[in-house]
Amino acid sequence: MTLFQAFVLGAVQGLTEFLPVSSSGHLFLVRYLLEWPEPGLAFDVALHVGTLVAVLWYFRREWIALAAAAMRLVRQREARTPEERRVLFLILATIPAAVGGVLLADYAETIFRHPRITAIALIALGLLLWIVDRLAPRIRTLDTMRWQDALAIGVAQIVAFVPGVSRSGATMTAGRALGFDRQTAAVFSFLMSMPIIAAALLKEAPHAFGPGEPMAPILVGIIASMVSGWVAIAVLLRFLSHRSYGVFAVYRVALGLLVLWTLHARG
């Protein structure tokens, strides 16, 4: 892998991890369409390190408050404040993804990993996101969340094992369907990403780095995904303060149709 390829893949990972457009789908399509080699597990882990740092740094105040709330929960054994309830909601929302990872991880790397499936997933969730965002009310904030909401949004993560669906796209769509406003749906999706990314790193990192692993592409990938991830979060939250998810729905459908056309042209 060249440093340029590492930079491009890192930037793509950071931007698409938090935008509702599918990071796994974009990484797969970039490599497929440009005929780049598979970067390997170590580089994949490096990209997730970058996006983890981005979400931790951007929401650093929230994470400090949640860490303090978690310690209070251990002592009190009951949730009394919104932050303490939020800790429980994040744990609850993470459980379905953990179960899905055990059941579907092999399929995500084999059967689901086909450009036609990715294209169809891009189109399908794009249309669903547009319909839900257009029709669902925008009356709820994070403080109104109940355990049923957290579980439902967590279940939505399971379909994101299909490349092209998008973890953030699925969870934001679920949040909007439950009546949360656009920024609230995005913020909870971002907060949910931390335990998921961290769990993936804990699982893969011990097997990723071997002797002689080239470090330059890995460092470039980490920096590119970290910076672009932070930018994606900041831009999206500001964008959603006065605009809808419609532009992302249009982008998903257009990209999916382009991929299907490209596959048809290649025969």
C-alpha positions in Angstrom: 0.0 0.0 0.0 1.3 3.5 -0.9 1.1 6.4 1.4 -1.4 8.1 -1.0 -3.7 5.0 -0.8 -3.4 5.0 3.0 -4.3 8.7 3.1 -7.3 8.3 0.8 -8.7 5.2 2.6 -8.1 6.9 6.0 -10.0 10.1 4.9 -12.8 7.9 3.4 -13.1 6.0 6.7 -13.2 9.1 8.9 -15.8 10.9 6.8 -18.1 8.0 6.1 -17.9 6.4 9.6 -20.0 9.3 11.0 -22.0 10.4 8.0 -25.0 8.2 7.2 -23.5 6.8 4.0 -21.6 3.6 5.1 -17.9 3.5 5.8 -17.5 -0.2 5.0 -19.4 0.2 1.7 -17.3 3.2 0.7 -14.0 1.5 1.6 -15.0 -1.6 -0.3 -16.1 0.3 -3.4 -13.0 2.5 -3.4 -10.8 -0.6 -3.4 -13.0 -2.4 -5.9 -13.4 0.4 -8.4 -9.7 1.6 -8.2 -8.4 -2.0 -8.1 -6.4 -1.3 -5.0 -5.1 -4.3 -2.9 -6.7 -5.3 0.4 -4.9 -3.3 3.1 -5.0 -6.0 5.7 -6.2 -6.3 9.3 -3.5 -4.0 10.8 -4.5 -1.1 8.6 -8.2 -1.7 9.3 -7.5 -1.5 13.0 -5.5 1.7 12.5 -8.4 3.4 10.8 -10.7 2.5 13.7 -8.2 3.9 16.1 -8.4 7.2 14.2 -12.2 7.4 14.3 -12.2 6.3 18.0 -9.9 9.2 18.9 -12.1 11.6 16.8 -15.4 10.7 18.7 -13.7 10.7 22.1 -12.1 14.1 21.5 -15.1 15.8 20.0 -17.4 14.6 22.8 -14.7 14.8 25.5 -16.9 16.8 27.9 -19.8 14.3 27.5 -17.5 11.3 28.0 -16.1 12.8 31.2 -19.6 13.4 32.5 -20.6 9.8 31.5 -17.6 8.3 33.1 -18.4 10.1 36.4 -22.0 8.9 36.0 -20.9 5.3 35.5 -18.9 5.4 38.7 -21.9 6.8 40.6 -24.0 4.0 39.1 -21.7 1.4 40.5 -22.0 2.9 44.0 -25.7 3.7 43.9 -26.9 0.7 41.9 -29.7 2.9 40.5 -29.9 5.7 37.9 -31.0 9.0 39.3 -29.7 11.6 36.8 -30.0 11.9 33.0 -26.3 11.1 32.6 -26.6 8.0 34.7 -29.6 6.9 32.6 -27.6 7.6 29.4 -24.9 5.3 30.5 -27.5 2.5 30.9 -29.0 3.3 27.5 -25.6 3.2 25.8 -24.9 -0.2 27.3 -28.3 -1.5 26.3 -28.0 -0.2 22.8 -24.6 -1.9 22.4 -25.9 -5.4 23.3 -27.7 -6.1 19.9 -24.6 -5.1 17.9 -22.5 -7.5 20.1 -24.9 -10.3 19.4 -25.0 -9.4 15.7 -21.2 -9.4 15.6 -21.1 -13.0 16.9 -23.8 -14.2 14.5 -23.1 -12.2 11.3 -19.4 -11.3 11.3 -18.5 -14.2 8.9 -21.3 -13.3 6.5 -20.3 -9.6 6.5 -16.8 -10.6 5.3 -18.0 -13.1 2.7 -21.6 -13.4 1.4 -22.6 -9.7 2.0 -19.3 -8.4 0.5 -20.4 -8.0 -3.1 -20.6 -4.7 -4.9 -24.2 -5.4 -6.1 -25.4 -6.0 -2.5 -23.6 -2.8 -1.4 -25.2 -0.8 -4.1 -28.7 -2.1 -3.3 -28.1 -1.4 0.4 -27.1 2.1 -0.4 -30.2 2.8 -2.3 -32.6 1.0 0.1 -31.5 2.8 3.2 -31.2 6.1 1.4 -34.9 5.9 0.4 -35.8 4.8 3.9 -33.8 7.6 5.5 -35.5 10.2 3.2 -39.0 8.9 4.0 -38.5 8.7 7.7 -36.8 12.0 8.0 -39.6 13.7 6.0 -42.6 12.1 7.8 -41.5 11.5 11.4 -42.0 14.2 14.0 -39.0 16.1 15.4 -40.3 16.7 19.0 -38.0 14.6 21.2 -34.6 15.4 22.8 -32.1 13.1 24.4 -33.5 13.7 27.9 -36.8 12.0 26.8 -35.2 8.7 25.8 -36.5 5.5 27.4 -34.9 2.1 27.5 -37.2 0.9 24.7 -35.8 3.6 22.4 -32.2 2.7 23.2 -32.9 -1.0 22.5 -34.7 -0.2 19.2 -31.8 2.0 18.0 -29.4 -0.7 19.1 -31.2 -3.3 17.1 -31.0 -1.1 14.0 -27.2 -1.5 14.2 -27.5 -5.2 13.2 -28.5 -4.5 9.6 -25.3 -2.4 9.3 -23.3 -5.6 9.0 -24.3 -5.5 5.4 -21.8 -3.2 3.7 -23.6 -0.2 2.2 -26.2 0.0 5.0 -24.2 2.3 7.4 -24.2 1.9 11.2 -24.8 5.7 11.6 -27.4 5.7 8.8 -29.3 2.8 10.4 -29.2 4.3 13.9 -30.0 7.8 12.8 -33.0 6.5 10.8 -34.2 4.6 13.8 -33.8 7.6 16.0 -35.8 9.8 13.6 -38.5 7.1 13.3 -38.9 7.3 17.1 -39.5 11.0 16.9 -36.1 12.4 18.0 -35.0 15.6 16.4 -32.2 15.4 13.8 -29.3 16.5 16.0 -30.4 14.2 18.9 -30.5 11.2 16.5 -27.0 12.0 15.3 -25.5 12.7 18.8 -26.8 9.4 20.2 -25.5 7.6 17.1 -22.1 9.1 17.6 -22.0 8.2 21.3 -23.1 4.7 20.4 -20.2 4.4 18.0 -17.5 4.6 20.8 -18.2 1.2 22.5 -18.7 -0.5 19.1 -15.4 0.8 17.7 -13.6 0.1 21.0 -15.0 -3.5 21.1 -13.8 -4.1 17.5 -10.4 -2.9 18.4 -10.1 -5.1 21.5 -11.1 -8.1 19.4 -8.9 -7.4 16.4 -5.8 -5.6 17.7 -4.1 -8.6 19.4 -4.1 -10.4 16.0 -3.4 -7.4 13.7 0.2 -6.4 14.2 3.0 -8.8 13.4 6.8 -8.4 13.0 7.8 -6.3 10.0 4.4 -4.5 9.7 5.0 -1.3 7.7 4.2 1.6 10.1 4.2 4.6 7.7 0.9 3.7 6.0 -0.6 2.9 9.4 0.3 6.2 10.9 -1.0 8.1 7.8 -4.2 6.1 8.0 -4.7 6.9 11.7 -4.1 10.7 11.2 -6.3 10.9 8.1 -9.2 9.0 9.7 -8.9 11.0 13.0 -8.9 14.4 11.3 -11.6 13.6 8.8 -13.7 11.9 11.4 -13.6 15.0 13.7 -14.5 17.2 10.7 -17.4 14.9 9.7 -18.9 15.1 13.2 -18.6 18.9 13.5 -20.0 19.6 10.0 -22.9 17.1 10.3 -24.1 18.5 13.6 -23.9 22.0 12.4 -25.6 21.0 9.1 -28.5 19.3 10.9 -29.2 22.3 13.0 -31.0 23.8 10.0 -31.1 21.2 7.3 -32.5 17.7 6.7 -30.9 14.3 6.0 -32.2 14.6 2.4 -28.9 15.4 0.8 -27.4 12.1 2.2 -30.4 10.1 1.0 -29.9 11.6 -2.5 -26.2 10.9 -2.4 -26.8 7.2 -1.3 -29.3 6.6 -4.1 -27.1 8.3 -6.7 -24.0 6.3 -5.6 -25.9 3.0 -5.6 -27.2 3.6 -9.1 -23.7 4.6 -10.3 -22.3 1.3 -8.9 -25.0 -0.7 -10.5 -24.4 1.0 -13.9 -20.6 0.4 -13.5 -21.2 -3.3 -12.8 -23.5 -3.5 -15.8 -20.9 -1.7 -18.1 -18.1 -4.1 -17.0 -20.3 -7.0 -17.8 
